[in-house]
Amino acid sequence: MNCEACRMLFDGEPSNLAARVDAAAQKCACETCSISSHSPGPVRPDEQLIRFVVDPLHVPNGKIASTLFSDAETTGSSVFRASETPDSVLLAEATKVVQKSTSKTGQPRKIIGVIAAPCEIFRLTGYADENDTRAFCVYDTARVDCVGHGDVLAALGIHSKKSARGRAREKLRDKLMSYFVPADQFRGGLLGTLTGNPL
């Protein structure tokens, strides 16, 4: 698949983005393309990616859950390329997140911390099958107001069962736990005003 075709996949309805991209470009075929015209280029394996950890969305029972990446199976899990996302932009993006309420309970959202990990962790996480099939792809989905924006999408492939996808999310979560940084310790406390009690 050529890069223009890859970019067109990301222009459709966002609610089924992961399924649409995976159906047309299996095995993360579009990762070598720059998806957004605002992007500095495809995400490199050694780039640090930042993912907000949101309470109660990602911390339903006091511990970070695999729901941290559940939206990777639908609209995509937003991440931010550390080298391309200045403090002002990151704070603005975090503020947008906490201004939303959790749909089911109406509880206010808090940023308790971030995962700040190299891209290759996401890309090297596989399903628990005999081939260790890749479970996640990472794309540069920059916006005009956030050139460092990216998305983690589930590589659904043959693993359509929720149980297999759930195990892959748990596997990724477990790999990333050592990269958790409490909000008040990240970038000199940049997100400290948006946090509850850190884990």
C-alpha beads as a LAMMPS data file, in Angstrom:
LAMMPS data file: protein, C-alpha beads

199 atoms
198 bonds

1 atom types
1 bond types

-500.0 500.0 xlo xhi
-500.0 500.0 ylo yhi
-500.0 500.0 zlo zhi

Masses

1 110.0

Atoms # bond

1 1 1 0.000 0.000 0.000
2 1 1 1.368 3.423 -0.938
3 1 1 1.535 6.315 1.496
4 1 1 -1.267 8.317 -0.102
5 1 1 -3.606 5.358 0.351
6 1 1 -2.441 5.051 3.962
7 1 1 -3.212 8.687 4.652
8 1 1 -6.701 8.305 3.187
9 1 1 -7.447 5.536 5.685
10 1 1 -7.061 8.035 8.523
11 1 1 -9.509 10.518 6.984
12 1 1 -12.628 8.423 7.589
13 1 1 -14.955 7.929 10.540
14 1 1 -12.813 7.936 13.724
15 1 1 -14.952 5.463 15.682
16 1 1 -13.768 2.501 13.589
17 1 1 -10.287 3.764 12.724
18 1 1 -8.394 0.744 14.063
19 1 1 -10.524 -1.802 12.208
20 1 1 -10.384 0.188 8.969
21 1 1 -6.612 0.638 9.026
22 1 1 -5.953 -2.954 10.015
23 1 1 -8.241 -4.374 7.325
24 1 1 -6.494 -2.433 4.565
25 1 1 -2.936 -2.361 5.914
26 1 1 -2.309 -5.432 8.027
27 1 1 0.905 -5.982 9.962
28 1 1 1.253 -2.212 10.538
29 1 1 2.042 -1.653 6.849
30 1 1 1.448 2.102 7.049
31 1 1 3.947 2.772 9.869
32 1 1 6.705 3.674 7.407
33 1 1 4.539 6.473 5.974
34 1 1 4.045 9.936 7.397
35 1 1 0.296 10.054 8.007
36 1 1 -0.145 13.759 8.712
37 1 1 1.030 16.710 6.655
38 1 1 1.763 18.465 9.974
39 1 1 4.055 15.683 11.146
40 1 1 7.868 15.768 11.287
41 1 1 7.840 12.189 9.950
42 1 1 7.030 8.617 10.984
43 1 1 7.551 7.738 14.637
44 1 1 11.019 6.269 15.209
45 1 1 11.535 3.197 17.420
46 1 1 13.751 5.116 19.870
47 1 1 11.378 8.065 20.350
48 1 1 9.892 8.538 23.799
49 1 1 6.097 8.504 23.764
50 1 1 3.925 10.016 26.478
51 1 1 0.528 8.609 27.433
52 1 1 -1.633 10.285 30.079
53 1 1 -2.854 8.025 32.876
54 1 1 -6.336 9.209 33.787
55 1 1 -8.258 8.513 36.991
56 1 1 -10.865 6.972 37.079
57 1 1 -10.791 5.994 33.396
58 1 1 -7.548 4.008 33.588
59 1 1 -7.480 3.393 37.344
60 1 1 -10.869 1.836 38.190
61 1 1 -9.716 -0.043 41.306
62 1 1 -6.687 1.865 42.523
63 1 1 -4.308 0.246 40.034
64 1 1 -3.576 1.062 36.410
65 1 1 -5.708 -1.247 34.286
66 1 1 -5.426 -2.502 30.727
67 1 1 -8.144 0.032 29.834
68 1 1 -5.154 2.348 29.433
69 1 1 -5.152 1.208 25.811
70 1 1 -8.709 -0.008 25.203
71 1 1 -9.353 2.784 22.703
72 1 1 -6.479 1.441 20.591
73 1 1 -9.065 -1.021 19.274
74 1 1 -11.422 1.723 18.066
75 1 1 -10.452 5.392 17.739
76 1 1 -6.784 5.025 18.695
77 1 1 -4.919 5.730 21.937
78 1 1 -3.405 9.199 21.880
79 1 1 0.288 9.518 22.641
80 1 1 2.659 12.464 22.390
81 1 1 6.148 12.405 20.938
82 1 1 8.280 13.862 23.720
83 1 1 10.794 15.595 21.469
84 1 1 8.029 17.241 19.427
85 1 1 5.651 18.263 22.231
86 1 1 6.617 21.329 24.285
87 1 1 5.333 21.853 27.807
88 1 1 2.678 24.381 26.758
89 1 1 1.111 21.993 24.257
90 1 1 1.262 18.999 26.585
91 1 1 -0.394 20.963 29.378
92 1 1 -3.123 22.145 27.004
93 1 1 -3.788 18.574 25.871
94 1 1 -3.905 17.302 29.469
95 1 1 -6.290 20.096 30.426
96 1 1 -8.676 19.031 27.634
97 1 1 -8.688 15.516 29.045
98 1 1 -9.582 16.515 32.603
99 1 1 -12.289 18.906 31.449
100 1 1 -14.269 15.920 30.194
101 1 1 -16.305 13.840 32.605
102 1 1 -16.391 10.074 32.696
103 1 1 -19.540 9.221 30.764
104 1 1 -20.904 6.447 32.991
105 1 1 -20.409 8.061 36.388
106 1 1 -19.919 11.746 35.740
107 1 1 -16.835 11.682 37.979
108 1 1 -14.224 14.357 37.333
109 1 1 -11.069 13.202 35.619
110 1 1 -7.558 13.625 37.019
111 1 1 -4.145 13.074 35.466
112 1 1 -2.325 10.988 38.047
113 1 1 0.759 10.526 35.914
114 1 1 2.111 9.524 32.537
115 1 1 3.700 6.586 30.829
116 1 1 6.880 7.874 29.161
117 1 1 8.377 4.994 27.201
118 1 1 10.237 4.331 23.951
119 1 1 8.090 3.561 20.923
120 1 1 9.721 0.182 20.428
121 1 1 8.039 -1.118 23.609
122 1 1 4.668 -0.696 21.915
123 1 1 5.846 -2.150 18.633
124 1 1 7.531 -5.177 20.180
125 1 1 4.465 -6.224 22.157
126 1 1 2.852 -9.242 20.535
127 1 1 -0.148 -11.449 20.960
128 1 1 0.396 -14.624 22.951
129 1 1 0.425 -16.882 19.916
130 1 1 3.067 -19.103 18.407
131 1 1 4.287 -16.341 16.096
132 1 1 4.177 -13.571 18.722
133 1 1 2.159 -11.584 16.163
134 1 1 2.407 -7.835 16.634
135 1 1 -0.453 -6.427 18.670
136 1 1 0.048 -2.663 18.309
137 1 1 1.047 -0.154 15.638
138 1 1 2.165 3.447 16.197
139 1 1 1.366 6.201 13.710
140 1 1 2.196 9.892 13.454
141 1 1 -1.190 11.628 13.506
142 1 1 -0.036 15.198 14.057
143 1 1 -2.491 18.075 14.215
144 1 1 -1.834 21.685 13.323
145 1 1 -2.006 22.564 17.052
146 1 1 -0.079 19.479 18.195
147 1 1 2.604 18.283 15.794
148 1 1 3.764 15.660 18.295
149 1 1 0.455 13.803 18.404
150 1 1 0.465 10.108 17.586
151 1 1 -1.894 7.162 17.854
152 1 1 -1.441 3.613 19.038
153 1 1 -3.762 1.312 17.080
154 1 1 -4.435 -2.350 17.750
155 1 1 -3.252 -4.668 15.007
156 1 1 -6.429 -6.721 15.130
157 1 1 -5.628 -9.188 12.356
158 1 1 -6.885 -12.680 13.109
159 1 1 -7.263 -11.877 16.796
160 1 1 -10.875 -10.784 16.769
161 1 1 -11.690 -12.352 20.139
162 1 1 -11.958 -9.895 22.990
163 1 1 -10.043 -12.254 25.264
164 1 1 -6.964 -12.208 23.003
165 1 1 -7.063 -8.445 22.675
166 1 1 -7.498 -8.073 26.418
167 1 1 -4.436 -10.216 27.108
168 1 1 -2.410 -8.130 24.654
169 1 1 -3.431 -4.928 26.447
170 1 1 -2.468 -6.460 29.785
171 1 1 0.880 -7.509 28.363
172 1 1 1.541 -3.968 27.143
173 1 1 0.401 -2.457 30.440
174 1 1 2.749 -4.750 32.375
175 1 1 5.701 -3.814 30.153
176 1 1 5.008 -0.121 30.619
177 1 1 4.547 0.003 34.386
178 1 1 8.251 0.655 34.985
179 1 1 7.899 3.760 32.801
180 1 1 5.166 5.324 34.946
181 1 1 5.964 8.827 36.244
182 1 1 3.655 10.524 38.795
183 1 1 2.211 13.774 37.508
184 1 1 3.917 15.940 40.105
185 1 1 7.321 14.502 39.112
186 1 1 6.939 14.762 35.355
187 1 1 8.670 17.682 33.618
188 1 1 9.167 19.556 36.875
189 1 1 5.585 19.087 38.042
190 1 1 4.036 20.400 34.805
191 1 1 0.843 18.389 35.336
192 1 1 0.747 18.736 39.118
193 1 1 -2.338 20.945 39.154
194 1 1 -4.302 18.267 37.294
195 1 1 -3.552 15.342 39.588
196 1 1 -5.202 13.558 42.443
197 1 1 -3.202 11.412 44.816
198 1 1 -0.433 9.611 42.890
199 1 1 -0.315 5.819 43.002

Bonds

1 1 1 2
2 1 2 3
3 1 3 4
4 1 4 5
5 1 5 6
6 1 6 7
7 1 7 8
8 1 8 9
9 1 9 10
10 1 10 11
11 1 11 12
12 1 12 13
13 1 13 14
14 1 14 15
15 1 15 16
16 1 16 17
17 1 17 18
18 1 18 19
19 1 19 20
20 1 20 21
21 1 21 22
22 1 22 23
23 1 23 24
24 1 24 25
25 1 25 26
26 1 26 27
27 1 27 28
28 1 28 29
29 1 29 30
30 1 30 31
31 1 31 32
32 1 32 33
33 1 33 34
34 1 34 35
35 1 35 36
36 1 36 37
37 1 37 38
38 1 38 39
39 1 39 40
40 1 40 41
41 1 41 42
42 1 42 43
43 1 43 44
44 1 44 45
45 1 45 46
46 1 46 47
47 1 47 48
48 1 48 49
49 1 49 50
50 1 50 51
51 1 51 52
52 1 52 53
53 1 53 54
54 1 54 55
55 1 55 56
56 1 56 57
57 1 57 58
58 1 58 59
59 1 59 60
60 1 60 61
61 1 61 62
62 1 62 63
63 1 63 64
64 1 64 65
65 1 65 66
66 1 66 67
67 1 67 68
68 1 68 69
69 1 69 70
70 1 70 71
71 1 71 72
72 1 72 73
73 1 73 74
74 1 74 75
75 1 75 76
76 1 76 77
77 1 77 78
78 1 78 79
79 1 79 80
80 1 80 81
81 1 81 82
82 1 82 83
83 1 83 84
84 1 84 85
85 1 85 86
86 1 86 87
87 1 87 88
88 1 88 89
89 1 89 90
90 1 90 91
91 1 91 92
92 1 92 93
93 1 93 94
94 1 94 95
95 1 95 96
96 1 96 97
97 1 97 98
98 1 98 99
99 1 99 100
100 1 100 101
101 1 101 102
102 1 102 103
103 1 103 104
104 1 104 105
105 1 105 106
106 1 106 107
107 1 107 108
108 1 108 109
109 1 109 110
110 1 110 111
111 1 111 112
112 1 112 113
113 1 113 114
114 1 114 115
115 1 115 116
116 1 116 117
117 1 117 118
118 1 118 119
119 1 119 120
120 1 120 121
121 1 121 122
122 1 122 123
123 1 123 124
124 1 124 125
125 1 125 126
126 1 126 127
127 1 127 128
128 1 128 129
129 1 129 130
130 1 130 131
131 1 131 132
132 1 132 133
133 1 133 134
134 1 134 135
135 1 135 136
136 1 136 137
137 1 137 138
138 1 138 139
139 1 139 140
140 1 140 141
141 1 141 142
142 1 142 143
143 1 143 144
144 1 144 145
145 1 145 146
146 1 146 147
147 1 147 148
148 1 148 149
149 1 149 150
150 1 150 151
151 1 151 152
152 1 152 153
153 1 153 154
154 1 154 155
155 1 155 156
156 1 156 157
157 1 157 158
158 1 158 159
159 1 159 160
160 1 160 161
161 1 161 162
162 1 162 163
163 1 163 164
164 1 164 165
165 1 165 166
166 1 166 167
167 1 167 168
168 1 168 169
169 1 169 170
170 1 170 171
171 1 171 172
172 1 172 173
173 1 173 174
174 1 174 175
175 1 175 176
176 1 176 177
177 1 177 178
178 1 178 179
179 1 179 180
180 1 180 181
181 1 181 182
182 1 182 183
183 1 183 184
184 1 184 185
185 1 185 186
186 1 186 187
187 1 187 188
188 1 188 189
189 1 189 190
190 1 190 191
191 1 191 192
192 1 192 193
193 1 193 194
194 1 194 195
195 1 195 196
196 1 196 197
197 1 197 198
198 1 198 199
